[in-house]
Amino acid sequence: MNFPTLYLASNSPRRRELLTQIGVDFSVISVDVDESSLRGEMPVEYVQRVALAKARAGWQGVGKQNNLPVLGADTSVVLEDIIFGKPRDESDARTMLEKLSGRSHQVMTAVAVVLGEQEWCELSVSTVTFATLTKANIDWYVSTNEGVDKAGSYAVQGLAALFIEKIQGSYSGVMGLPLRETGLLLTDIAGQIE
């Protein structure tokens, strides 16, 4: 695969691992983007807007100076069109896990790339089904602090795998960067900028 060298506008170690896994040459940059949802905004619109905002902020920062594409991504856990972001505290994490217990929800990850005036965005939507969780399951998981900085208060690649009955869609998308969509996007961009 022929991928362009790029900047990753994310501090997520999972996104770094996933890009490294598929052989992308990248440097990490930090961006400051307001991730609040807008009134009446649907989850699909939200994740795409935030991913693009991260990529645009990275482009305005260092991407433009070096004329390298900037990749931004955003992942949201969605249940009945309600976006579950990162938990504010342990109580919020418990509430999210109680709502996800015994149900299926969607994990939406948008991947955006900005290079000058050009912008690309791809979306991955996966369905994750949780087993029914007991209060003891939830208390144990919250005590591990694994879900502290994760959408929906859980990490699919960690201990929360014990709770997942089924995933339909992209496992890497649930982790935070859908590799199939990302690979196709970057291959297409590489062909356009050569």
N, CA and C atoms as a LAMMPS dump frame, in Angstrom:
ITEM: TIMESTEP
0
ITEM: NUMBER OF ATOMS
582
ITEM: BOX BOUNDS ff ff ff
-5.0000000000000000e+02 5.0000000000000000e+02
-5.0000000000000000e+02 5.0000000000000000e+02
-5.0000000000000000e+02 5.0000000000000000e+02
ITEM: ATOMS id mol type element x y z
1 1 1 N 0.844 -1.181 0
2 1 2 C 0 0 0
3 1 3 C 0.887 1.241 0
4 2 1 N 0.437 2.238 -0.714
5 2 2 C 1.18 3.488 -0.808
6 2 3 C 0.434 4.557 -0.012
7 3 1 N 0.948 4.874 1.169
8 3 2 C 0.311 5.872 2.026
9 3 3 C 1.163 7.134 2.08
10 4 1 N 0.523 8.306 2.159
11 4 2 C 1.309 9.541 2.306
12 4 3 C 1.839 9.682 3.737
13 5 1 N 2.958 10.36 3.887
14 5 2 C 3.426 10.752 5.218
15 5 3 C 2.458 11.814 5.709
16 6 1 N 2.097 11.744 6.99
17 6 2 C 1.083 12.673 7.484
18 6 3 C 1.271 13.006 8.951
19 7 1 N 0.436 13.934 9.403
20 7 2 C 0.333 14.252 10.821
21 7 3 C -0.938 13.617 11.361
22 8 1 N -0.852 13.071 12.556
23 8 2 C -2.013 12.526 13.25
24 8 3 C -2.414 13.523 14.332
25 9 1 N -3.586 14.116 14.187
26 9 2 C -4.08 15.099 15.157
27 9 3 C -4.852 14.368 16.258
28 10 1 N -4.11 13.617 17.064
29 10 2 C -4.732 12.827 18.129
30 10 3 C -3.672 12.4 19.127
31 11 1 N -4.047 12.395 20.393
32 11 2 C -3.15 11.879 21.428
33 11 3 C -3.481 10.44 21.796
34 12 1 N -4.388 9.825 21.062
35 12 2 C -4.827 8.465 21.376
36 12 3 C -3.732 7.44 21.077
37 13 1 N -3.29 6.69 22.093
38 13 2 C -2.3 5.643 21.831
39 13 3 C -2.854 4.553 20.91
40 14 1 N -4.159 4.311 20.964
41 14 2 C -4.752 3.288 20.095
42 14 3 C -4.668 3.703 18.632
43 15 1 N -4.931 4.963 18.351
44 15 2 C -4.843 5.419 16.958
45 15 3 C -3.402 5.334 16.458
46 16 1 N -2.447 5.662 17.326
47 16 2 C -1.029 5.53 16.941
48 16 3 C -0.704 4.071 16.624
49 17 1 N -1.132 3.162 17.487
50 17 2 C -0.869 1.728 17.272
51 17 3 C -1.487 1.242 15.968
52 18 1 N -2.713 1.677 15.695
53 18 2 C -3.408 1.205 14.497
54 18 3 C -2.768 1.742 13.223
55 19 1 N -2.363 3.015 13.216
56 19 2 C -1.67 3.551 12.032
57 19 3 C -0.33 2.853 11.827
58 20 1 N 0.379 2.6 12.916
59 20 2 C 1.658 1.885 12.826
60 20 3 C 1.424 0.48 12.277
61 21 1 N 0.35 -0.161 12.711
62 21 2 C 0.023 -1.53 12.271
63 21 3 C -0.089 -1.643 10.755
64 22 1 N -0.62 -0.578 10.095
65 22 2 C -0.786 -0.658 8.638
66 22 3 C 0.344 0.048 7.884
67 23 1 N 1.4 0.458 8.598
68 23 2 C 2.593 0.967 7.934
69 23 3 C 2.558 2.423 7.519
70 24 1 N 1.758 3.25 8.202
71 24 2 C 1.702 4.677 7.868
72 24 3 C 2.835 5.401 8.591
73 25 1 N 3.525 6.278 7.864
74 25 2 C 4.578 7.122 8.435
75 25 3 C 3.911 8.414 8.909
76 26 1 N 3.948 8.671 10.217
77 26 2 C 3.235 9.831 10.742
78 26 3 C 3.949 10.429 11.944
79 27 1 N 3.607 11.686 12.231
80 27 2 C 4.028 12.369 13.443
81 27 3 C 2.764 12.801 14.176
82 28 1 N 2.807 12.755 15.491
83 28 2 C 1.645 13.118 16.302
84 28 3 C 1.696 14.607 16.635
85 29 1 N 0.545 15.271 16.491
86 29 2 C 0.414 16.663 16.91
87 29 3 C -0.808 16.783 17.82
88 30 1 N -0.736 17.709 18.754
89 30 2 C -1.868 17.962 19.651
90 30 3 C -2.703 19.102 19.098
91 31 1 N -4.009 18.936 19.156
92 31 2 C -4.927 20 18.743
93 31 3 C -5.938 20.212 19.858
94 32 1 N -6.439 21.419 19.93
95 32 2 C -7.444 21.75 20.931
96 32 3 C -8.745 22.058 20.209
97 33 1 N -9.703 21.133 20.316
98 33 2 C -10.974 21.276 19.611
99 33 3 C -12.11 21.08 20.61
100 34 1 N -13.111 21.938 20.522
101 34 2 C -14.304 21.799 21.357
102 34 3 C -15.107 20.6 20.832
103 35 1 N -15.277 19.597 21.678
104 35 2 C -15.975 18.387 21.258
105 35 3 C -17.423 18.353 21.74
106 36 1 N -17.957 19.494 22.138
107 36 2 C -19.362 19.556 22.562
108 36 3 C -20.268 19.357 21.355
109 37 1 N -21.359 18.63 21.554
110 37 2 C -22.311 18.464 20.454
111 37 3 C -23.178 19.716 20.352
112 38 1 N -23.639 19.988 19.154
113 38 2 C -24.485 21.146 18.905
114 38 3 C -25.948 20.76 19.102
115 39 1 N -26.752 21.706 19.464
116 39 2 C -28.175 21.448 19.692
117 39 3 C -28.817 20.842 18.441
118 40 1 N -29.461 19.701 18.602
119 40 2 C -30.155 19.045 17.501
120 40 3 C -29.255 18.28 16.543
121 41 1 N -27.967 18.226 16.836
122 41 2 C -27.024 17.558 15.94
123 41 3 C -27.143 16.042 16.071
124 42 1 N -27.266 15.37 14.945
125 42 2 C -27.347 13.91 14.942
126 42 3 C -25.949 13.32 15.133
127 43 1 N -25.854 12.113 15.69
128 43 2 C -24.54 11.512 15.965
129 43 3 C -23.616 11.424 14.748
130 44 1 N -24.138 11.051 13.586
131 44 2 C -23.294 10.951 12.385
132 44 3 C -22.701 12.31 12.04
133 45 1 N -23.532 13.351 12.08
134 45 2 C -23.051 14.706 11.79
135 45 3 C -22.008 15.123 12.817
136 46 1 N -22.253 14.764 14.072
137 46 2 C -21.347 15.143 15.157
138 46 3 C -19.948 14.554 14.953
139 47 1 N -19.851 13.224 14.755
140 47 2 C -18.519 12.608 14.654
141 47 3 C -17.776 13.107 13.416
142 48 1 N -18.494 13.327 12.325
143 48 2 C -17.837 13.84 11.125
144 48 3 C -17.352 15.273 11.34
145 49 1 N -18.168 16.105 11.984
146 49 2 C -17.779 17.494 12.235
147 49 3 C -16.552 17.57 13.137
148 50 1 N -16.533 16.759 14.206
149 50 2 C -15.415 16.817 15.145
150 50 3 C -14.136 16.272 14.502
151 51 1 N -14.243 15.182 13.744
152 51 2 C -13.054 14.642 13.063
153 51 3 C -12.472 15.683 12.105
154 52 1 N -13.338 16.341 11.345
155 52 2 C -12.87 17.381 10.423
156 52 3 C -12.284 18.567 11.18
157 53 1 N -12.895 18.932 12.311
158 53 2 C -12.373 20.053 13.106
159 53 3 C -10.963 19.746 13.604
160 54 1 N -10.716 18.514 14.012
161 54 2 C -9.376 18.125 14.479
162 54 3 C -8.37 18.2 13.331
163 55 1 N -8.757 17.666 12.165
164 55 2 C -7.848 17.694 11.008
165 55 3 C -7.59 19.127 10.556
166 56 1 N -8.63 19.96 10.556
167 56 2 C -8.458 21.367 10.152
168 56 3 C -7.544 22.104 11.126
169 57 1 N -7.738 21.867 12.426
170 57 2 C -6.886 22.519 13.43
171 57 3 C -5.433 22.099 13.251
172 58 1 N -5.214 20.829 12.963
173 58 2 C -3.854 20.348 12.722
174 58 3 C -3.251 20.954 11.463
175 59 1 N -4.07 21.115 10.428
176 59 2 C -3.59 21.73 9.19
177 59 3 C -3.181 23.179 9.439
178 60 1 N -4.013 23.914 10.169
179 60 2 C -3.698 25.311 10.467
180 60 3 C -2.46 25.421 11.36
181 61 1 N -2.216 24.376 12.174
182 61 2 C -1.045 24.38 13.047
183 61 3 C 0.238 24.091 12.297
184 62 1 N 0.523 22.825 12.035
185 62 2 C 1.797 22.469 11.399
186 62 3 C 1.661 21.862 10.008
187 63 1 N 0.485 21.357 9.679
188 63 2 C 0.315 20.73 8.365
189 63 3 C 0.598 21.687 7.233
190 64 1 N 0.058 22.895 7.356
191 64 2 C 0.224 23.924 6.317
192 64 3 C 1.693 24.296 6.149
193 65 1 N 2.419 24.429 7.263
194 65 2 C 3.833 24.804 7.211
195 65 3 C 4.662 23.804 6.423
196 66 1 N 4.312 22.513 6.56
197 66 2 C 5.098 21.457 5.921
198 66 3 C 4.399 20.817 4.731
199 67 1 N 3.232 21.327 4.395
200 67 2 C 2.428 20.814 3.28
201 67 3 C 2.238 19.296 3.35
202 68 1 N 1.882 18.824 4.543
203 68 2 C 1.588 17.403 4.741
204 68 3 C 0.147 17.245 5.196
205 69 1 N -0.524 16.197 4.74
206 69 2 C -1.903 15.986 5.166
207 69 3 C -2 15.749 6.678
208 70 1 N -3.15 16.123 7.225
209 70 2 C -3.413 15.924 8.646
210 70 3 C -4.646 15.041 8.787
211 71 1 N -4.506 13.978 9.577
212 71 2 C -5.607 13.057 9.829
213 71 3 C -6.176 13.312 11.215
214 72 1 N -7.486 13.475 11.279
215 72 2 C -8.196 13.589 12.55
216 72 3 C -9.266 12.52 12.6
217 73 1 N -9.615 12.075 13.788
218 73 2 C -10.657 11.054 13.93
219 73 3 C -11.459 11.333 15.186
220 74 1 N -12.692 10.867 15.176
221 74 2 C -13.531 10.974 16.363
222 74 3 C -14.4 9.739 16.466
223 75 1 N -14.54 9.24 17.683
224 75 2 C -15.338 8.05 17.94
225 75 3 C -16.404 8.365 18.978
226 76 1 N -17.626 7.935 18.699
227 76 2 C -18.715 8.096 19.661
228 76 3 C -19.469 6.79 19.812
229 77 1 N -19.874 6.528 21.038
230 77 2 C -20.78 5.419 21.337
231 77 3 C -22.182 6.019 21.32
232 78 1 N -23.093 5.363 20.605
233 78 2 C -24.435 5.92 20.408
234 78 3 C -25.491 4.87 20.764
235 79 1 N -26.412 5.253 21.625
236 79 2 C -27.54 4.397 21.995
237 79 3 C -28.809 5.22 21.814
238 80 1 N -29.667 4.757 20.916
239 80 2 C -30.924 5.45 20.627
240 80 3 C -30.703 6.932 20.297
241 81 1 N -29.745 7.2 19.428
242 81 2 C -29.386 8.552 18.967
243 81 3 C -28.848 9.458 20.067
244 82 1 N -28.495 8.882 21.212
245 82 2 C -27.859 9.648 22.282
246 82 3 C -26.37 9.335 22.26
247 83 1 N -25.553 10.395 22.203
248 83 2 C -24.101 10.24 22.154
249 83 3 C -23.557 10.053 23.563
250 84 1 N -22.813 8.967 23.744
251 84 2 C -22.126 8.713 25.007
252 84 3 C -20.669 9.107 24.808
253 85 1 N -20.287 10.218 25.378
254 85 2 C -18.901 10.658 25.27
255 85 3 C -18.046 10.009 26.338
256 86 1 N -16.971 10.679 26.691
257 86 2 C -16.104 10.193 27.761
258 86 3 C -16.78 10.508 29.095
259 87 1 N -16.682 9.61 30.073
260 87 2 C -17.364 9.855 31.348
261 87 3 C -16.743 11.023 32.111
262 88 1 N -17.6 11.793 32.771
263 88 2 C -17.13 12.916 33.58
264 88 3 C -16.49 12.43 34.884
265 89 1 N -17.038 11.335 35.417
266 89 2 C -16.565 10.799 36.691
267 89 3 C -17.038 9.35 36.823
268 90 1 N -16.765 8.721 37.962
269 90 2 C -17.142 7.313 38.158
270 90 3 C -18.648 7.109 38.097
271 91 1 N -19.396 8.03 38.643
272 91 2 C -20.854 7.923 38.625
273 91 3 C -21.378 7.937 37.185
274 92 1 N -20.827 8.826 36.365
275 92 2 C -21.213 8.91 34.958
276 92 3 C -20.842 7.62 34.228
277 93 1 N -19.663 7.068 34.525
278 93 2 C -19.235 5.809 33.905
279 93 3 C -20.205 4.685 34.267
280 94 1 N -20.592 4.604 35.533
281 94 2 C -21.548 3.571 35.964
282 94 3 C -22.881 3.701 35.217
283 95 1 N -23.356 4.936 35.118
284 95 2 C -24.635 5.181 34.436
285 95 3 C -24.568 4.73 32.978
286 96 1 N -23.472 5.057 32.294
287 96 2 C -23.329 4.646 30.893
288 96 3 C -23.332 3.12 30.77
289 97 1 N -22.542 2.46 31.602
290 97 2 C -22.449 0.998 31.522
291 97 3 C -23.787 0.338 31.858
292 98 1 N -24.528 0.898 32.796
293 98 2 C -25.865 0.37 33.114
294 98 3 C -26.781 0.472 31.902
295 99 1 N -26.698 1.588 31.174
296 99 2 C -27.546 1.78 29.989
297 99 3 C -27.138 0.85 28.843
298 100 1 N -25.839 0.566 28.721
299 100 2 C -25.357 -0.309 27.641
300 100 3 C -25.601 -1.78 27.953
301 101 1 N -25.76 -2.122 29.211
302 101 2 C -25.917 -3.504 29.669
303 101 3 C -27.074 -4.223 28.974
304 102 1 N -26.763 -5.391 28.392
305 102 2 C -27.781 -6.228 27.775
306 102 3 C -28.376 -5.677 26.496
307 103 1 N -27.722 -4.693 25.894
308 103 2 C -28.277 -4.049 24.705
309 103 3 C -27.226 -3.913 23.615
310 104 1 N -27.707 -3.612 22.421
311 104 2 C -26.822 -3.3 21.298
312 104 3 C -26.763 -1.793 21.122
313 105 1 N -25.56 -1.299 20.809
314 105 2 C -25.385 0.126 20.536
315 105 3 C -24.476 0.277 19.326
316 106 1 N -24.404 1.483 18.797
317 106 2 C -23.529 1.749 17.655
318 106 3 C -22.269 2.462 18.131
319 107 1 N -21.176 2.147 17.446
320 107 2 C -19.936 2.895 17.63
321 107 3 C -19.637 3.529 16.274
322 108 1 N -19.61 4.851 16.265
323 108 2 C -19.37 5.6 15.035
324 108 3 C -17.993 6.243 15.104
325 109 1 N -17.185 5.965 14.092
326 109 2 C -15.88 6.61 14.005
327 109 3 C -15.751 7.275 12.644
328 110 1 N -15.485 8.569 12.675
329 110 2 C -15.226 9.323 11.448
330 110 3 C -13.727 9.559 11.34
331 111 1 N -13.213 9.417 10.118
332 111 2 C -11.804 9.673 9.822
333 111 3 C -11.776 10.788 8.781
334 112 1 N -11.057 11.86 9.101
335 112 2 C -10.988 13.002 8.186
336 112 3 C -9.537 13.333 7.89
337 113 1 N -9.301 13.77 6.66
338 113 2 C -7.961 14.22 6.257
339 113 3 C -8.107 15.58 5.587
340 114 1 N -7.218 16.493 5.963
341 114 2 C -7.199 17.826 5.359
342 114 3 C -5.814 18.066 4.765
343 115 1 N -5.806 18.555 3.533
344 115 2 C -4.578 18.957 2.852
345 115 3 C -4.917 20.204 2.044
346 116 1 N -4.576 21.352 2.592
347 116 2 C -4.914 22.609 1.933
348 116 3 C -6.417 22.791 1.855
349 117 1 N -6.912 23.03 0.646
350 117 2 C -8.35 23.227 0.431
351 117 3 C -9.097 21.908 0.314
352 118 1 N -8.342 20.813 0.206
353 118 2 C -8.984 19.51 0.03
354 118 3 C -9.287 18.865 1.378
355 119 1 N -10.48 18.297 1.48
356 119 2 C -10.902 17.591 2.688
357 119 3 C -11.59 16.289 2.306
358 120 1 N -11.273 15.257 3.052
359 120 2 C -11.88 13.95 2.853
360 120 3 C -12.419 13.469 4.196
361 121 1 N -13.51 12.71 4.16
362 121 2 C -14.045 12.166 5.412
363 121 3 C -14.734 10.835 5.13
364 122 1 N -14.426 9.851 5.935
365 122 2 C -15.058 8.532 5.847
366 122 3 C -15.67 8.201 7.2
367 123 1 N -16.728 7.389 7.182
368 123 2 C -17.435 7.017 8.405
369 123 3 C -17.535 5.507 8.522
370 124 1 N -17.286 5.011 9.711
371 124 2 C -17.47 3.594 10.03
372 124 3 C -18.511 3.496 11.141
373 125 1 N -19.512 2.635 10.939
374 125 2 C -20.528 2.414 11.973
375 125 3 C -20.565 0.922 12.275
376 126 1 N -20.333 0.584 13.526
377 126 2 C -20.358 -0.811 13.97
378 126 3 C -21.403 -0.954 15.064
379 127 1 N -21.915 -2.168 15.202
380 127 2 C -22.882 -2.461 16.266
381 127 3 C -22.225 -3.387 17.272
382 128 1 N -22.269 -2.988 18.538
383 128 2 C -21.678 -3.762 19.627
384 128 3 C -22.801 -4.187 20.565
385 129 1 N -22.823 -5.479 20.895
386 129 2 C -23.83 -6.01 21.811
387 129 3 C -23.166 -6.393 23.121
388 130 1 N -23.643 -5.783 24.2
389 130 2 C -23.139 -6.075 25.542
390 130 3 C -23.966 -7.183 26.184
391 131 1 N -23.321 -8.008 26.985
392 131 2 C -24.018 -8.947 27.854
393 131 3 C -24.715 -8.141 28.946
394 132 1 N -25.6 -8.791 29.665
395 132 2 C -26.215 -8.137 30.812
396 132 3 C -25.18 -8.073 31.935
397 133 1 N -24.944 -6.868 32.435
398 133 2 C -23.914 -6.662 33.454
399 133 3 C -24.55 -6.563 34.84
400 134 1 N -23.92 -7.205 35.795
401 134 2 C -24.376 -7.084 37.178
402 134 3 C -23.769 -5.825 37.789
403 135 1 N -24.298 -5.424 38.925
404 135 2 C -23.724 -4.279 39.641
405 135 3 C -22.267 -4.573 39.977
406 136 1 N -21.965 -5.82 40.348
407 136 2 C -20.584 -6.212 40.669
408 136 3 C -19.679 -6.091 39.449
409 137 1 N -20.191 -6.49 38.259
410 137 2 C -19.405 -6.335 37.018
411 137 3 C -19.051 -4.872 36.79
412 138 1 N -20.053 -4.026 36.925
413 138 2 C -19.859 -2.598 36.661
414 138 3 C -18.918 -1.988 37.697
415 139 1 N -19.12 -2.308 38.973
416 139 2 C -18.243 -1.777 40.03
417 139 3 C -16.796 -2.19 39.789
418 140 1 N -16.592 -3.459 39.435
419 140 2 C -15.237 -3.957 39.164
420 140 3 C -14.616 -3.197 38
421 141 1 N -15.369 -3.081 36.893
422 141 2 C -14.807 -2.445 35.715
423 141 3 C -14.487 -0.97 35.973
424 142 1 N -15.396 -0.256 36.611
425 142 2 C -15.145 1.149 36.915
426 142 3 C -13.906 1.292 37.799
427 143 1 N -13.717 0.348 38.73
428 143 2 C -12.56 0.416 39.64
429 143 3 C -11.225 0.237 38.919
430 144 1 N -11.243 -0.347 37.706
431 144 2 C -10 -0.544 36.953
432 144 3 C -9.522 0.757 36.298
433 145 1 N -10.415 1.741 36.185
434 145 2 C -10.124 3.026 35.519
435 145 3 C -9.844 2.892 34.026
436 146 1 N -10.096 1.732 33.452
437 146 2 C -9.813 1.534 32.034
438 146 3 C -10.676 2.42 31.133
439 147 1 N -11.91 2.674 31.539
440 147 2 C -12.82 3.43 30.687
441 147 3 C -12.837 4.926 30.923
442 148 1 N -11.895 5.419 31.727
443 148 2 C -11.884 6.835 32.123
444 148 3 C -11.882 7.787 30.932
445 149 1 N -11.062 7.538 29.931
446 149 2 C -10.906 8.464 28.81
447 149 3 C -11.471 7.873 27.515
448 150 1 N -12.512 7.037 27.649
449 150 2 C -13.044 6.329 26.487
450 150 3 C -14.52 6.666 26.278
451 151 1 N -14.896 6.837 25.019
452 151 2 C -16.304 7.037 24.683
453 151 3 C -17.109 5.842 25.185
454 152 1 N -18.215 6.105 25.854
455 152 2 C -19.052 5.031 26.365
456 152 3 C -18.522 4.381 27.627
457 153 1 N -17.395 4.849 28.132
458 153 2 C -16.778 4.342 29.379
459 153 3 C -16.209 2.941 29.27
460 154 1 N -15.836 2.512 28.043
461 154 2 C -15.221 1.184 27.938
462 154 3 C -14.212 1.134 26.806
463 155 1 N -13.282 0.166 26.922
464 155 2 C -12.269 -0.07 25.89
465 155 3 C -12.442 -1.486 25.355
466 156 1 N -12.824 -1.596 24.099
467 156 2 C -13.088 -2.907 23.491
468 156 3 C -11.851 -3.8 23.506
469 157 1 N -10.661 -3.187 23.406
470 157 2 C -9.42 -3.951 23.327
471 157 3 C -8.882 -4.325 24.705
472 158 1 N -9.585 -3.941 25.754
473 158 2 C -9.117 -4.214 27.116
474 158 3 C -10.029 -5.166 27.859
475 159 1 N -10.17 -4.911 29.139
476 159 2 C -10.957 -5.778 30.006
477 159 3 C -12.435 -5.814 29.637
478 160 1 N -12.935 -4.776 29.024
479 160 2 C -14.35 -4.734 28.632
480 160 3 C -14.693 -5.803 27.605
481 161 1 N -13.693 -6.4 26.986
482 161 2 C -13.952 -7.505 26.057
483 161 3 C -14.728 -8.629 26.743
484 162 1 N -14.595 -8.717 28.051
485 162 2 C -15.337 -9.732 28.815
486 162 3 C -16.844 -9.513 28.751
487 163 1 N -17.275 -8.302 28.44
488 163 2 C -18.695 -7.958 28.433
489 163 3 C -19.33 -8.001 27.043
490 164 1 N -18.516 -8.152 26.017
491 164 2 C -19.02 -8.003 24.649
492 164 3 C -19.41 -9.354 24.062
493 165 1 N -20.693 -9.467 23.731
494 165 2 C -21.202 -10.707 23.136
495 165 3 C -20.965 -10.757 21.634
496 166 1 N -21.053 -9.589 20.978
497 166 2 C -20.967 -9.604 19.523
498 166 3 C -20.595 -8.224 18.996
499 167 1 N -19.81 -8.214 17.911
500 167 2 C -19.517 -6.978 17.182
501 167 3 C -19.858 -7.216 15.719
502 168 1 N -20.647 -6.321 15.161
503 168 2 C -20.929 -6.36 13.726
504 168 3 C -20.316 -5.095 13.139
505 169 1 N -19.301 -5.288 12.311
506 169 2 C -18.632 -4.135 11.716
507 169 3 C -17.143 -4.197 11.953
508 170 1 N -16.55 -3.033 12.139
509 170 2 C -15.099 -2.903 12.218
510 170 3 C -14.601 -2.905 13.662
511 171 1 N -13.84 -3.927 14.024
512 171 2 C -13.244 -3.979 15.368
513 171 3 C -12.312 -2.784 15.575
514 172 1 N -11.48 -2.489 14.559
515 172 2 C -10.569 -1.35 14.699
516 172 3 C -11.336 -0.029 14.75
517 173 1 N -12.497 0.019 14.095
518 173 2 C -13.347 1.202 14.181
519 173 3 C -13.865 1.417 15.592
520 174 1 N -14.206 0.326 16.268
521 174 2 C -14.653 0.415 17.658
522 174 3 C -13.487 0.869 18.547
523 175 1 N -12.27 0.461 18.198
524 175 2 C -11.082 0.908 18.944
525 175 3 C -10.807 2.393 18.742
526 176 1 N -11.211 2.938 17.593
527 176 2 C -11.008 4.364 17.378
528 176 3 C -10.461 4.762 16.022
529 177 1 N -10.156 3.771 15.153
530 177 2 C -9.677 4.099 13.808
531 177 3 C -9.957 2.915 12.881
532 178 1 N -11.005 3.009 12.065
533 178 2 C -11.344 1.884 11.18
534 178 3 C -10.281 1.724 10.09
535 179 1 N -9.537 0.638 10.149
536 179 2 C -8.376 0.496 9.263
537 179 3 C -8.748 0.348 7.796
538 180 1 N -9.811 -0.351 7.484
539 180 2 C -10.196 -0.505 6.077
540 180 3 C -10.493 0.855 5.456
541 181 1 N -11.358 1.625 6.108
542 181 2 C -11.733 2.936 5.596
543 181 3 C -10.525 3.876 5.558
544 182 1 N -9.688 3.822 6.596
545 182 2 C -8.501 4.679 6.66
546 182 3 C -7.529 4.33 5.544
547 183 1 N -7.297 3.047 5.341
548 183 2 C -6.382 2.601 4.288
549 183 3 C -6.847 3.022 2.907
550 184 1 N -8.143 2.842 2.623
551 184 2 C -8.679 3.247 1.32
552 184 3 C -8.569 4.756 1.127
553 185 1 N -8.882 5.504 2.162
554 185 2 C -8.81 6.963 2.105
555 185 3 C -7.38 7.43 1.837
556 186 1 N -6.427 6.89 2.579
557 186 2 C -5.031 7.315 2.427
558 186 3 C -4.443 6.889 1.087
559 187 1 N -4.834 5.729 0.573
560 187 2 C -4.375 5.288 -0.751
561 187 3 C -4.898 6.226 -1.83
562 188 1 N -6.176 6.616 -1.698
563 188 2 C -6.775 7.539 -2.66
564 188 3 C -6.072 8.894 -2.625
565 189 1 N -5.792 9.376 -1.418
566 189 2 C -5.113 10.678 -1.267
567 189 3 C -3.697 10.611 -1.83
568 190 1 N -2.979 9.525 -1.56
569 190 2 C -1.609 9.379 -2.062
570 190 3 C -1.586 9.452 -3.583
571 191 1 N -2.598 8.837 -4.219
572 191 2 C -2.678 8.879 -5.68
573 191 3 C -2.922 10.279 -6.212
574 192 1 N -3.595 11.107 -5.436
575 192 2 C -3.923 12.462 -5.88
576 192 3 C -2.801 13.462 -5.643
577 193 1 N -1.911 13.174 -4.676
578 193 2 C -0.891 14.174 -4.355
579 193 3 C 0.499 13.824 -4.901
580 194 1 N 0.608 12.719 -5.614
581 194 2 C 1.921 12.354 -6.172
582 194 3 C 2.31 13.268 -7.304
